[in-house]
Amino acid sequence: MTGAGAATPLLEVEHLTMRFGGLVAIDDVSFAAAPKEITAIIGPNGAGKTTVFNCLTGFYKPTEGRLTLRRDRQALLLERMEGHHIAVKGGIARTFQNIRLFANMSVLENLLVAQHYRLMTASVFCVAGLLRLPGYTRAERRAVDKARAWLERIDLIDRADENAGNLPYGAQRRLEIARAMCTDPVLLCLDEPAAGLNPRETAELNDLITGIRDEFGIGILLIEHDMSVVMRISDHVVVLDYGCKISDGTADFVKNDPAVIRAYLGADEEEQIAMPAGTPADGSGPPGGGEARP
Amino acid sequence: MTTSLDKAADAGGPAPAADDGGSAAARRAIDWRALLIEAGITAGIVFMLSITLVGIHIANVTGGLAILTRFADVVAAVVLAFVGRVGIVLIREGQPIPVLIGGVAAAILGLFVPPMSLIGPIFSALTGGEWTPSVMLQVVQVAGGVVIALRAAWVTWRTRGTLAEQDQRTGGVDRFGAQVQRATRFIGPIAVVFAFSLPFLFYDRATIDLATLVVTYIMLAWGLNIIVGLAGLLDLGYVAFYAVGAYSYALLATEFGLSFWICLPLAGVFAATAGLILGFPVLRLRGDYFAIVTLGFGEIIRIILLNWTQLTGGPDGISGIARPSFFGIADFTRRPAEDQLAFHDWLGIEFDGIHRIIFLYYLILVLALFVNFVSIRIRRLPIGRAWEALREDDVACQSLGINRRNIKLVAFTISASFGGLAGSFFATRQGFISPESFQFIESAIILAIVVLGGMGSQAGIVLAAILMIGMPEVFRELEQYRMLAFGALMVTIMVWRPRGLLSHRDPTISLAAGSKPPPDAAKRGARP
């Protein structure tokens, strides 16, 4: 595990501020995410974690601050890019807190929509596609192969032609991650991927996320309330509370930071923050005390 | 009143399934008082609705307007509603057999006995007024009797089955949709062959004219389906593009004397341009707002056509629009101009006006099939999948790097160009166009076809168009009650199949189990 700020960071967030009218959702937050590392953003509800994601992925225009992504030795200023360019040119893919799959489309179609940009280029304004020229069919076959590989990886190959909305909850979460990965990102943003999963599914998810990091060498930003996920897999943790950054460091450092303990549990119940760290390695999950969900 | 009945229904719900042999009376005690109150309330509602709509009507008589009354019809309607409601309640209370008999009796009575011949004399005796019974009441009596009898029969049959079987049956309806969808692969070509041979099967002007009308609407609905069914944008102003296509052909033909075959693609291009121009400001909007603005644009186009008299002729429209020739080779006239060849001379057959009508029919059929071909193909392209993804979740689309505005704009433009092609056909077929032909009701009908057919279903649209356009012609016998019968049909379909006639969706691509490449090849594909 390397700490924050090793070598050149993949993503640099500097003085990010987001105001909605009079409400300050994020107040002067700066942090960096390194490539090939999992950076977790944690904090109580309403701390502004998802707002950071929305600023990063172009759904919100930040009021102030700079978001720099380094890709192919180029520095991209995300706050100046259009929403859909962030995914294609920036290479930032995300999942959503409340799953946003294309429910009435098949699992395979979900993964092909994620490869829209490449297929669209191959179809040359639909003309090559309408005539089914070989160049297009080749691109389509490649896209299907890629989707197939991901379906095998997330163990949904047998349900490829089913509607995504009919999948069980855990499978939908995995599919959403696979869909994001099909855009070939350099930074994957996961918004509460373990929410609503059972302990076994959570353990599988941990393997999937670390596997993606190790195999594809991309940076991962992770918002999560489930401390069994955060503490086990993150290389670096950023803690937000009421829109401000209150702590930043390795999981062990953050876990023992008095500011974090105060934000989560109030000053008195310091012993409870220790629980998630002590969760057994089989991933049976915290018995509730370690979760910051209400 | 309803609560007591509902309780009775709840208490006795499973009873009919349990005892099969018991007499009908023993199954459930009927609360006659509640029953009569419920039927009375229904009759009261019918009375209140019909007293103004049916009871009083304003007619043109010599010397101006006069108020005429039809109170006997109201009384008859109230009685029918009362009796019908009693029947429905009895079905609900587990007494379907007497209702079945009563319903069939009412239907037969309505068919053979002159309508309301029982109430008529009584009414005349009481009020001294004269009463001519209306055909509609007879229709209501027959249809109501049949519907209630069918419901009673259905309940009688269903109560024999267990709950599990009922579930199976509900699932069966969905599976039926899927099967029909699969069957269209075989039915489709057969339908196309039938459509091509139709002019020879029914060598009759009226039939071919009706078929041409139906196919025109099928084409329009297929075009609109791209916006509404695939991209999920509710467009209430589709007729605007139809109008642009029609006027571009009419103006090019009358002002510059261009032939139909040059103007047809031009009309498509003009309509597509109109779609592009309208699309830019509109496509920022979502949902209901989008629908309202397209509704506005539809009206704006019509009002421009109505008021820009120098160009469009205003309310007088454009007349004398050139009819299409046989691909520029021959004309469909008896005596063509000097340098022209007549179609019947060219083929060496007798002149007959129907040749042109058949030609127009084939023309629209080919155009419609072209639209169908493009729609089916484009749905399987990345852009088609992006449209459907946009319909499902546009936020997720943006996060995947899809440019929502451009994708919507493409849908709007393609759809508009198809509308324009249909419009130019309309102009050449009619020979005369005016803003009257491009009212909001046209947009509504096209949209209704798309929704009724099952959003996004090509075959469903064909069925719905035949129903929507064909049925009013069939119901012409009913005269002024035609639209009422039509409305009843629409309501029935939407109750029976709320998601449209054929709402099953086939995936655009499927992972066939047989074509699995070796696993290592698949893994290589996954690497970025």
Interface residues (C-beta under 8 A of the other chain):
Chain A: T57 G58 F59 G83 H84 H85 I86 A87 V88 A93 R94 F96 R100 L101 F102 A103 N104 M105 S106 L108 E109 N110 L112 V113 A114 Q115 H116 Y117 L119 M120 S123 C126 G129 L130 E140 R142 V144 D145 K146 A147 R148 A149 W150 L151 E152 R153 I157 A160 D161 R179 A180 T183 D184 F216
Chain B: V374 R377 I378 L381 P382 I383 R385 A386 E388 A389 E392 D393 V395 A396 C397 Q398 S399 L400 G401 I402 N403 R404 R505 P507 T508 I509 S510 L511 K516 P517 P519 A521 A522 K523 G525 A526 R527 P528
